[in-house]
Amino acid sequence: MEIILILIILVASSSSCQAMFTDQVGAKQKIDKFVVLFAPNYCSTGTQTCRSNLPDYFTIHGIWPNELSPPIPRTFDLSLLKDQLLEDLRTHWPGLKNSDDPNEEFWKHQWEKHGRYFSGTQVEYFQKGINLLRTEEIQKALSELLINGKKYVTVDILKRLKDITKSNPAFSCKDSKEGTTKLLVEVTFCLDPDLTTHKDCPEKQSCGTEFYVDTSTPSPSPSPSRYVITEKAVASF
């Protein structure tokens, strides 16, 4: 009887430990996330039917706050996004879908789905995304992932990024069309509720032991468009 009781306790403890490492409570996300994507891979692996003129650098997918608080009903208003913010969003938070107005459609979806768990205004939500992308830690981390033709060993690059951000990001990969390589699709940076302090993300297994980001032939110098935010960020420090 005592042995059975001990086994029950061990199973319960194991389940409790597993719950600590999941980012879901039921169907609700319990971790605040800032997610970026690499459009060429995001589109080429069939995640979405995309437009032709894709950016060749990391762009914002979204800020996804935890969903533990009651949601606030949101209605998207494009007219609130203007001037420098609108220009930044077109460049660094673009819609990729092959549609008449991919930007407005994408921003509307992000604000009405994820912004309902954000405590600020629509303008503050989108400005926060631009500000996060411009932080020194995230810029340095993403620059490590933009070496043309490099095969990344997952455990090594995760260690390198942890040295930069002081936390573990999470990678999402998909198979190439040929099925011979893993391509990095998204990088998730997990944050405390202040949406500033990095924290460890739950581990994801979709990238295997190694993956590629950009499979093109290495060039003597990087595309300037890839580092436009890095240059702005450096100038601001």
VOSESE-251152 format. One record per residue: residue in one letter; x, y, z of N, C-alpha, C in turn. Coordinates in Angstrom, 2 decimals, padded with zeros to 5 digits. Example, Ala and Ser with C-alpha at 12.3 -4.5 7.8 and 13.67 -1.06 7.14 Angstrom:
residues 2
NODE lumse    n_c1    n_c2    n_c3   ca_c1   ca_c2   ca_c3    c_c1    c_c2    c_c3
NODE     a  013.19 -005.69  007.80  012.30 -004.50  007.80  013.20 -003.30  007.80
NODE     s  012.85 -002.25  007.08  013.67 -001.06  007.14  012.90  000.03  007.87
END
This chain:
residues 237
NODE lumse    n_c1    n_c2    n_c3   ca_c1   ca_c2   ca_c3    c_c1    c_c2    c_c3
NODE     m  000.84 -001.21  000.00  000.00  000.00  000.00  000.87  001.25  000.00
NODE     e  001.94  001.22  000.82  002.85  002.37  000.88  003.55  002.60 -000.46
NODE     i  003.90  001.50 -001.14  004.57  001.61 -002.44  003.64  002.26 -003.45
NODE     i  002.37  001.86 -003.44  001.39  002.45 -004.36  001.24  003.93 -004.09
NODE     l  001.19  004.30 -002.80  001.05  005.72 -002.43  002.23  006.53 -002.91
NODE     i  003.44  005.98 -002.77  004.65  006.67 -003.22  004.61  006.87 -004.73
NODE     l  004.16  005.83 -005.47  004.09  005.94 -006.92  003.11  007.02 -007.35
NODE     i  001.98  007.09 -006.64  000.99  008.12 -006.96  001.57  009.51 -006.76
NODE     i  002.31  009.68 -005.66  002.94  010.98 -005.37  003.95  011.34 -006.44
NODE     l  004.75  010.35 -006.88  005.77  010.59 -007.90  005.13  010.99 -009.23
NODE     v  004.05  010.30 -009.60  003.36  010.63 -010.85  002.78  012.04 -010.78
NODE     a  002.20  012.37 -009.64  001.62  013.71 -009.47  002.70  014.78 -009.53
NODE     s  003.85  014.49 -008.93  004.95  015.45 -008.95  005.48  015.64 -010.35
NODE     s  005.57  014.51 -011.10  006.04  014.59 -012.48  005.11  015.44 -013.32
NODE     s  003.80  015.25 -013.16  002.83  016.05 -013.91  002.93  017.51 -013.56
NODE     s  003.17  017.78 -012.27  003.30  019.17 -011.83  004.53  019.81 -012.45
NODE     c  005.64  019.07 -012.50  006.87  019.59 -013.10  006.68  019.87 -014.58
NODE     q  005.99  018.96 -015.28  005.74  019.17 -016.70  004.93  020.43 -016.92
NODE     a  003.98  020.69 -016.03  003.15  021.89 -016.17  003.97  023.15 -016.04
NODE     m  005.05  023.10 -015.25  005.90  024.26 -015.07  006.58  024.65 -016.37
NODE     f  006.80  023.68 -017.25  007.56  023.94 -018.46  006.69  024.12 -019.70
NODE     t  005.39  024.14 -019.52  004.53  024.39 -020.66  004.13  025.84 -020.69
NODE     d  003.88  026.38 -021.89  003.46  027.78 -021.99  001.97  027.89 -022.21
NODE     q  001.24  026.81 -021.92 -000.20  026.81 -022.08 -000.87  026.39 -020.78
NODE     v -001.98  027.03 -020.48 -002.88  026.59 -019.41 -004.21  026.33 -020.09
NODE     g -004.53  025.05 -020.27 -005.67  024.73 -021.11 -005.36  025.22 -022.51
NODE     a -006.19  026.11 -023.04 -005.95  026.66 -024.37 -005.36  028.05 -024.30
NODE     k -004.98  028.50 -023.09 -004.50  029.87 -022.93 -002.98  029.92 -022.79
NODE     q -002.39  030.89 -023.45 -000.95  031.11 -023.37 -000.62  031.81 -022.06
NODE     k  000.36  031.31 -021.33  000.68  031.92 -020.04  002.03  032.65 -020.03
NODE     i  002.68  032.72 -021.18  003.98  033.39 -021.27  003.88  034.54 -022.27
NODE     d  004.46  035.68 -021.91  004.49  036.82 -022.83  005.59  036.58 -023.86
NODE     k  005.25  036.76 -025.15  006.19  036.43 -026.22  006.32  037.59 -027.21
NODE     f  007.54  037.73 -027.71  007.81  038.60 -028.84  008.35  037.69 -029.93
NODE     v  007.64  037.61 -031.06  007.95  036.62 -032.09  008.35  037.31 -033.38
NODE     v  009.47  036.88 -033.94  009.91  037.39 -035.24  009.99  036.22 -036.21
NODE     l  009.90  036.53 -037.50  009.96  035.48 -038.51  010.91  035.87 -039.63
NODE     f  011.39  034.84 -040.34  012.23  035.05 -041.51  011.37  034.72 -042.73
NODE     a  010.92  035.77 -043.42  009.88  035.64 -044.44  010.19  034.62 -045.53
NODE     p  011.40  034.58 -046.10  011.65  033.60 -047.17  011.36  032.17 -046.74
NODE     n  011.74  031.82 -045.51  011.49  030.46 -045.02  010.03  030.29 -044.61
NODE     y  009.49  031.30 -043.98  008.09  031.26 -043.55  007.17  030.97 -044.74
NODE     c  007.49  031.57 -045.87  006.65  031.41 -047.06  007.01  030.18 -047.89
NODE     s  008.30  029.89 -048.02  008.71  028.78 -048.89  008.34  027.42 -048.33
NODE     t  008.14  027.34 -047.02  007.81  026.05 -046.40  006.31  025.83 -046.31
NODE     g  005.53  026.71 -046.95  004.10  026.48 -047.04  003.29  026.97 -045.87
NODE     t  003.90  027.76 -044.97  003.16  028.30 -043.84  002.04  029.22 -044.32
NODE     q  002.29  029.93 -045.41  001.31  030.89 -045.92  001.58  031.15 -047.40
NODE     t  000.53  031.43 -048.17  000.69  031.85 -049.56  001.04  033.33 -049.55
NODE     c  002.25  033.67 -050.01  002.80  035.00 -049.78  002.93  035.82 -051.07
NODE     r  003.06  037.11 -050.85  003.33  038.02 -051.95  004.75  037.79 -052.45
NODE     s  005.10  038.41 -053.57  006.38  038.14 -054.21  007.55  038.93 -053.60
NODE     n  007.33  040.19 -053.24  008.43  041.04 -052.77  008.61  040.91 -051.26
NODE     l  009.27  039.83 -050.86  009.43  039.54 -049.44  010.72  040.17 -048.88
NODE     p  010.69  040.64 -047.64  011.91  041.13 -047.00  012.87  039.98 -046.75
NODE     d  014.17  040.25 -046.85  015.17  039.20 -046.63  015.84  039.37 -045.27
NODE     y  015.09  039.85 -044.31  015.58  040.03 -042.94  014.46  039.64 -041.98
NODE     f  014.77  039.54 -040.71  013.75  039.18 -039.73  012.76  040.32 -039.54
NODE     t  011.48  039.97 -039.59  010.42  040.95 -039.35  009.55  040.47 -038.19
NODE     i  008.75  041.36 -037.67  007.93  041.04 -036.51  006.71  040.21 -036.92
NODE     h  006.48  039.15 -036.17  005.21  038.43 -036.30  004.20  039.02 -035.32
NODE     g  004.63  039.23 -034.08  003.70  039.86 -033.16  004.20  039.88 -031.73
NODE     i  003.54  040.69 -030.92  003.66  040.61 -029.46  002.46  039.80 -029.00
NODE     w  002.74  038.73 -028.30  001.68  037.84 -027.84  001.68  037.79 -026.32
NODE     p  000.98  038.73 -025.67  000.94  038.73 -024.20  000.25  037.47 -023.67
NODE     n  000.52  037.17 -022.40 -000.15  036.03 -021.79 -001.67  036.28 -021.77
NODE     e -002.41  035.19 -021.74 -003.87  035.27 -021.88 -004.58  034.91 -020.58
NODE     l -003.91  035.18 -019.46 -004.48  034.80 -018.18 -005.46  035.84 -017.63
NODE     s -005.35  037.08 -018.09 -006.30  038.12 -017.68 -007.49  038.13 -018.63
NODE     p -008.63  038.65 -018.18 -009.79  038.74 -019.07 -009.46  039.59 -020.30
NODE     p -009.82  039.14 -021.49 -009.52  039.90 -022.71 -010.31  041.21 -022.79
NODE     i -009.69  042.21 -023.41 -010.34  043.49 -023.63 -010.78  043.53 -025.09
NODE     p -012.06  043.76 -025.38 -012.49  043.81 -026.78 -011.72  044.89 -027.54
NODE     r -011.23  044.54 -028.73 -010.42  045.46 -029.52 -011.00  045.61 -030.92
NODE     t -010.95  046.84 -031.43 -011.31  047.13 -032.82 -010.16  047.87 -033.46
NODE     f -009.67  047.36 -034.58 -008.51  047.95 -035.23 -008.90  049.22 -035.98
NODE     d -008.05  050.25 -035.86 -008.28  051.52 -036.55 -006.98  051.93 -037.24
NODE     l -006.93  051.72 -038.56 -005.71  052.01 -039.31 -005.31  053.47 -039.21
NODE     s -006.27  054.36 -039.08 -005.97  055.80 -039.07 -005.13  056.22 -037.86
NODE     l -005.07  055.36 -036.83 -004.27  055.68 -035.64 -002.77  055.46 -035.88
NODE     l -002.46  054.68 -036.91 -001.06  054.37 -037.22 -000.59  055.35 -038.28
NODE     k  000.32  056.24 -037.93  000.70  057.30 -038.87  002.15  057.70 -038.69
NODE     d  002.62  058.54 -039.60  003.95  059.15 -039.54  005.04  058.09 -039.43
NODE     q  006.01  058.29 -038.54  007.16  057.39 -038.45  006.76  055.98 -038.04
NODE     l  005.77  055.86 -037.16  005.32  054.52 -036.75  004.80  053.74 -037.94
NODE     l  004.00  054.35 -038.77  003.45  053.66 -039.94  004.57  053.25 -040.89
NODE     e  005.54  054.11 -041.08  006.68  053.78 -041.94  007.46  052.59 -041.37
NODE     d  007.68  052.62 -040.05  008.40  051.51 -039.40  007.63  050.20 -039.51
NODE     l  006.32  050.26 -039.36  005.51  049.05 -039.44  005.55  048.45 -040.84
NODE     r  005.48  049.29 -041.85  005.54  048.79 -043.23  006.85  048.06 -043.50
NODE     t  007.93  048.53 -042.88  009.24  047.93 -043.12  009.49  046.73 -042.22
NODE     h  009.12  046.84 -040.95  009.56  045.86 -039.96  008.45  045.01 -039.35
NODE     w  007.19  045.32 -039.68  006.08  044.48 -039.23  005.11  044.32 -040.40
NODE     p  005.61  043.90 -041.55  004.77  043.86 -042.75  003.89  042.61 -042.81
NODE     g  002.77  042.74 -043.48  001.98  041.57 -043.81  002.59  040.87 -045.01
NODE     l  002.59  039.57 -045.00  003.24  038.80 -046.07  002.25  038.13 -047.02
NODE     k  001.01  038.11 -046.64  000.01  037.38 -047.41 -000.18  037.99 -048.79
NODE     n -000.45  037.15 -049.75 -000.73  037.60 -051.11 -002.19  038.06 -051.18
NODE     s -002.41  039.33 -050.82 -003.76  039.87 -050.79 -003.72  041.34 -051.19
NODE     d -004.89  041.96 -051.31 -004.95  043.36 -051.75 -004.28  044.31 -050.76
NODE     d -004.44  044.07 -049.46 -003.85  044.94 -048.45 -003.31  044.09 -047.30
NODE     p -002.17  043.42 -047.54 -001.66  042.49 -046.53 -001.29  043.15 -045.21
NODE     n -000.82  044.40 -045.25 -000.43  045.06 -044.01 -001.62  045.28 -043.09
NODE     e -002.65  045.95 -043.60 -003.82  046.23 -042.77 -004.45  044.95 -042.24
NODE     e -004.53  043.95 -043.09 -005.12  042.67 -042.68 -004.32  042.03 -041.55
NODE     f -003.00  042.08 -041.69 -002.12  041.46 -040.68 -002.17  042.23 -039.36
NODE     w -002.06  043.55 -039.43 -002.08  044.35 -038.21 -003.41  044.22 -037.49
NODE     k -004.50  044.19 -038.25 -005.83  044.03 -037.66 -005.92  042.72 -036.89
NODE     h -005.41  041.65 -037.51 -005.45  040.33 -036.87 -004.63  040.33 -035.58
NODE     q -003.42  040.89 -035.62 -002.56  040.89 -034.44 -003.18  041.69 -033.30
NODE     w -003.74  042.86 -033.62 -004.30  043.72 -032.57 -005.57  043.10 -031.97
NODE     e -006.45  042.59 -032.83 -007.72  042.09 -032.32 -007.58  040.72 -031.64
NODE     k -006.57  039.94 -032.04 -006.37  038.63 -031.40 -005.46  038.72 -030.19
NODE     h -004.30  039.34 -030.36 -003.31  039.38 -029.28 -003.35  040.68 -028.48
NODE     g -003.72  041.78 -029.16 -003.78  043.06 -028.47 -004.84  043.13 -027.40
NODE     r -005.81  042.22 -027.44 -006.86  042.24 -026.42 -006.34  041.84 -025.04
NODE     y -005.11  041.29 -025.00 -004.48  040.98 -023.72 -003.38  041.98 -023.37
NODE     f -003.29  043.05 -024.15 -002.30  044.11 -023.93 -002.98  045.25 -023.19
NODE     s -002.32  045.79 -022.18 -002.98  046.78 -021.31 -003.02  048.18 -021.91
NODE     g -002.20  048.45 -022.92 -002.14  049.80 -023.48 -003.01  049.98 -024.71
NODE     t -002.75  051.08 -025.42 -003.53  051.44 -026.60 -002.99  050.73 -027.84
NODE     q -003.71  050.86 -028.94 -003.27  050.27 -030.21 -001.93  050.85 -030.63
NODE     v -001.77  052.15 -030.55 -000.50  052.78 -030.92  000.63  052.27 -030.02
NODE     e  000.38  052.15 -028.71  001.40  051.67 -027.78  001.78  050.21 -028.08
NODE     y  000.82  049.42 -028.49  001.09  048.02 -028.82  002.05  047.92 -029.99
NODE     f  001.76  048.61 -031.07  002.61  048.51 -032.25  003.95  049.21 -032.05
NODE     q  003.96  050.31 -031.31  005.24  050.97 -031.03  006.11  050.08 -030.15
NODE     k  005.49  049.35 -029.23  006.25  048.44 -028.37  006.94  047.37 -029.20
NODE     g  006.25  046.87 -030.23  006.87  045.87 -031.09  008.09  046.41 -031.81
NODE     i  007.99  047.62 -032.34  009.13  048.25 -033.01  010.26  048.47 -032.01
NODE     n  009.93  048.94 -030.83  010.96  049.20 -029.81  011.67  047.92 -029.40
NODE     l  010.92  046.83 -029.26  011.54  045.56 -028.88  012.50  045.09 -029.96
NODE     l  012.09  045.20 -031.21  012.97  044.78 -032.31  014.26  045.59 -032.33
NODE     r  014.20  046.83 -031.88  015.37  047.70 -031.91  016.28  047.55 -030.70
NODE     t  015.90  046.75 -029.71  016.77  046.61 -028.54  018.09  045.96 -028.93
NODE     e  019.11  046.33 -028.24  020.45  045.85 -028.55  020.53  044.32 -028.48
NODE     e  019.89  043.73 -027.45  019.97  042.28 -027.29  019.34  041.55 -028.47
NODE     i  018.17  041.96 -028.86  017.48  041.27 -029.95  018.19  041.50 -031.27
NODE     q  018.69  042.71 -031.50  019.43  042.96 -032.73  020.69  042.10 -032.82
NODE     k  021.43  042.00 -031.73  022.64  041.17 -031.74  022.28  039.70 -031.94
NODE     a  021.21  039.26 -031.29  020.80  037.86 -031.42  020.42  037.54 -032.87
NODE     l  019.64  038.41 -033.48  019.20  038.15 -034.86  020.35  038.25 -035.86
NODE     s  021.32  039.13 -035.58  022.46  039.23 -036.49  023.27  037.94 -036.51
NODE     e  023.24  037.20 -035.39  023.94  035.91 -035.34  023.29  034.88 -036.26
NODE     l  022.03  035.12 -036.64  021.28  034.15 -037.43  021.19  034.52 -038.90
NODE     l  021.96  035.50 -039.33  021.86  035.95 -040.72  023.17  035.80 -041.48
NODE     i  023.85  034.70 -041.23  025.08  034.41 -041.97  024.71  033.51 -043.14
NODE     n  024.87  034.01 -044.35  024.45  033.28 -045.56  025.05  031.88 -045.63
NODE     g  024.21  030.91 -045.88  024.68  029.56 -046.13  025.21  028.82 -044.93
NODE     k  025.10  029.39 -043.74  025.66  028.74 -042.55  024.73  027.65 -042.02
NODE     k  025.30  026.51 -041.68  024.54  025.46 -041.00  024.69  025.67 -039.50
NODE     y  023.59  025.90 -038.83  023.61  026.17 -037.39  023.40  024.88 -036.60
NODE     v  024.27  024.65 -035.65  024.07  023.56 -034.69  023.19  024.11 -033.58
NODE     t  022.04  023.52 -033.39  021.01  024.09 -032.52  021.54  024.38 -031.12
NODE     v  022.19  023.43 -030.51  022.64  023.62 -029.12  023.67  024.75 -029.03
NODE     d  024.52  024.89 -030.07  025.56  025.92 -030.04  024.97  027.31 -030.23
NODE     i  024.05  027.48 -031.17  023.51  028.82 -031.41  022.58  029.24 -030.27
NODE     l  021.90  028.27 -029.65  021.09  028.62 -028.48  021.97  029.13 -027.34
NODE     k  023.13  028.51 -027.17  024.06  028.96 -026.14  024.56  030.37 -026.46
NODE     r  024.86  030.60 -027.73  025.35  031.93 -028.14  024.29  032.99 -027.89
NODE     l  023.04  032.69 -028.23  021.97  033.66 -028.02  021.69  033.87 -026.53
NODE     k  021.85  032.82 -025.73  021.67  032.99 -024.29  022.75  033.89 -023.71
NODE     d  023.96  033.80 -024.26  025.02  034.70 -023.81  024.64  036.16 -024.08
NODE     i  023.88  036.39 -025.15  023.51  037.75 -025.53  022.30  038.24 -024.75
NODE     t  021.24  037.44 -024.68  019.99  037.89 -024.06  019.84  037.47 -022.61
NODE     k  020.78  036.63 -022.13  020.75  036.11 -020.76  019.54  035.21 -020.52
NODE     s  019.00  034.64 -021.58  017.86  033.73 -021.47  017.81  032.86 -022.73
NODE     n  017.00  031.82 -022.68  016.86  030.92 -023.82  015.69  031.34 -024.70
NODE     p  015.93  031.76 -025.94  014.83  031.95 -026.88  014.35  030.58 -027.36
NODE     a  013.36  030.57 -028.22  012.88  029.31 -028.80  012.86  029.43 -030.32
NODE     f  013.25  028.36 -031.01  013.27  028.33 -032.46  012.11  027.47 -032.98
NODE     s  011.55  027.88 -034.11  010.58  027.05 -034.81  011.10  026.83 -036.22
NODE     c  011.18  025.57 -036.64  011.69  025.23 -037.97  010.66  024.40 -038.73
NODE     k  010.82  024.39 -040.06  010.03  023.52 -040.92  010.95  022.91 -041.96
NODE     d  010.53  021.80 -042.53  011.33  021.13 -043.56  011.35  021.96 -044.83
NODE     s  012.50  021.96 -045.51  012.59  022.58 -046.82  011.71  021.81 -047.80
NODE     k  011.47  022.40 -048.98  010.63  021.74 -049.98  011.20  020.37 -050.35
NODE     e  012.52  020.29 -050.41  013.17  019.03 -050.77  013.11  018.03 -049.62
NODE     g  012.84  018.54 -048.40  012.79  017.67 -047.23  014.15  017.26 -046.72
NODE     t  015.20  017.93 -047.20  016.56  017.53 -046.82  017.13  018.36 -045.68
NODE     t  016.57  019.53 -045.43  017.11  020.39 -044.38  015.97  021.01 -043.56
NODE     k  016.33  021.44 -042.36  015.41  022.20 -041.53  015.69  023.69 -041.76
NODE     l  014.64  024.46 -041.96  014.77  025.90 -042.16  014.14  026.64 -040.99
NODE     l  014.85  027.61 -040.45  014.32  028.40 -039.35  013.21  029.30 -039.85
NODE     v  012.06  029.22 -039.22  010.89  030.01 -039.60  010.67  031.16 -038.63
NODE     e  010.72  030.87 -037.33  010.45  031.88 -036.32  011.42  031.78 -035.15
NODE     v  011.62  032.94 -034.50  012.35  032.99 -033.24  011.44  033.65 -032.22
NODE     t  011.29  033.02 -031.07  010.46  033.56 -030.00  011.34  034.00 -028.84
NODE     f  011.14  035.24 -028.42  011.79  035.76 -027.22  010.72  035.85 -026.13
NODE     c  010.93  035.16 -025.04  009.96  035.17 -023.95  010.31  036.29 -022.97
NODE     l  009.29  036.94 -022.45  009.48  038.13 -021.64  008.64  038.06 -020.37
NODE     d  009.10  038.79 -019.35  008.28  039.00 -018.17  007.11  039.91 -018.54
NODE     p  006.08  040.00 -017.70  004.91  040.83 -018.02  005.21  042.30 -018.32
NODE     d  006.40  042.78 -017.92  006.76  044.16 -018.26  007.12  044.30 -019.74
NODE     l  007.18  043.16 -020.46  007.55  043.12 -021.89  008.90  043.78 -022.14
NODE     t  009.78  043.67 -021.17  011.13  044.22 -021.30  012.18  043.21 -020.90
NODE     t  011.98  042.52 -019.78  012.96  041.59 -019.24  012.82  040.22 -019.87
NODE     h  013.91  039.71 -020.42  013.89  038.39 -021.05  013.82  037.28 -020.01
NODE     k  013.19  036.18 -020.38  013.14  034.99 -019.53  013.25  033.78 -020.43
NODE     d  013.54  032.63 -019.84  013.69  031.40 -020.63  012.37  030.98 -021.24
NODE     c  012.43  030.58 -022.51  011.26  030.03 -023.19  011.21  028.52 -022.98
NODE     p  010.02  027.93 -022.99  009.94  026.47 -023.02  010.63  025.95 -024.28
NODE     e  011.30  024.84 -024.15  012.06  024.29 -025.28  011.13  023.79 -026.37
NODE     k  011.52  024.05 -027.63  010.80  023.50 -028.78  011.73  022.54 -029.52
NODE     q  011.17  021.52 -030.13  011.97  020.46 -030.73  011.93  020.47 -032.26
NODE     s  011.32  021.48 -032.88  011.07  021.40 -034.32  012.30  021.61 -035.20
NODE     c  013.42  022.06 -034.61  014.61  022.33 -035.42  015.61  021.18 -035.43
NODE     g  015.39  020.18 -034.62  016.33  019.07 -034.58  017.70  019.51 -034.08
NODE     t  018.73  018.84 -034.54  020.08  019.14 -034.06  020.77  020.24 -034.86
NODE     e  020.26  020.51 -036.08  020.88  021.55 -036.91  019.87  022.10 -037.91
NODE     f  020.11  023.33 -038.34  019.18  023.96 -039.26  019.89  025.05 -040.05
NODE     y  019.20  025.57 -041.06  019.67  026.71 -041.84  018.67  027.86 -041.69
NODE     v  019.17  029.07 -041.87  018.28  030.23 -041.96  018.24  030.67 -043.42
NODE     d  019.36  031.14 -043.91  019.47  031.58 -045.31  020.37  030.59 -046.02
NODE     t  019.86  029.94 -047.06  020.65  028.92 -047.75  021.33  029.45 -049.00
NODE     s  021.30  030.77 -049.19  021.95  031.35 -050.36  023.46  031.31 -050.22
NODE     t  024.14  031.53 -051.33  025.60  031.52 -051.33  026.14  032.71 -050.54
NODE     p  027.12  032.50 -049.67  027.69  033.63 -048.93  028.18  034.73 -049.86
NODE     s  027.92  035.97 -049.48  028.37  037.12 -050.27  029.42  037.89 -049.50
NODE     p  030.26  038.67 -050.18  031.33  039.41 -049.49  030.81  040.37 -048.43
NODE     s  029.63  040.96 -048.66  029.08  041.90 -047.68  027.60  041.68 -047.53
NODE     p  027.05  041.86 -046.31  025.63  041.61 -046.09  024.75  042.64 -046.76
NODE     s  023.51  042.24 -047.05  022.53  043.16 -047.62  022.26  044.27 -046.62
NODE     p  022.36  045.54 -047.01  022.14  046.64 -046.07  020.78  046.59 -045.41
NODE     s  019.76  046.09 -046.12  018.41  046.07 -045.57  018.31  045.20 -044.33
NODE     r  019.19  044.22 -044.21  019.14  043.33 -043.06  019.52  044.04 -041.77
NODE     y  020.29  045.08 -041.88  020.84  045.69 -040.68  020.35  047.12 -040.47
NODE     v  019.29  047.48 -041.15  018.82  048.86 -041.04  018.43  049.21 -039.62
NODE     i  017.78  048.28 -038.91  017.37  048.58 -037.54  018.59  048.55 -036.61
NODE     t  019.52  047.65 -036.87  020.71  047.59 -036.05  021.42  048.93 -036.06
NODE     e  021.54  049.53 -037.23  022.23  050.81 -037.32  021.48  051.89 -036.56
NODE     k  020.15  051.90 -036.65  019.36  052.85 -035.89  019.53  052.63 -034.40
NODE     a  019.52  051.35 -034.02  019.62  051.04 -032.60  020.96  051.47 -032.02
NODE     v  022.03  051.19 -032.76  023.35  051.57 -032.29  023.45  053.08 -032.13
NODE     a  022.85  053.80 -033.08  022.91  055.26 -033.02  022.14  055.81 -031.83
NODE     s  021.17  055.02 -031.32  020.34  055.52 -030.23  020.92  055.26 -028.87
NODE     f  021.97  054.44 -028.79  022.55  054.12 -027.47  023.63  055.11 -027.09
END
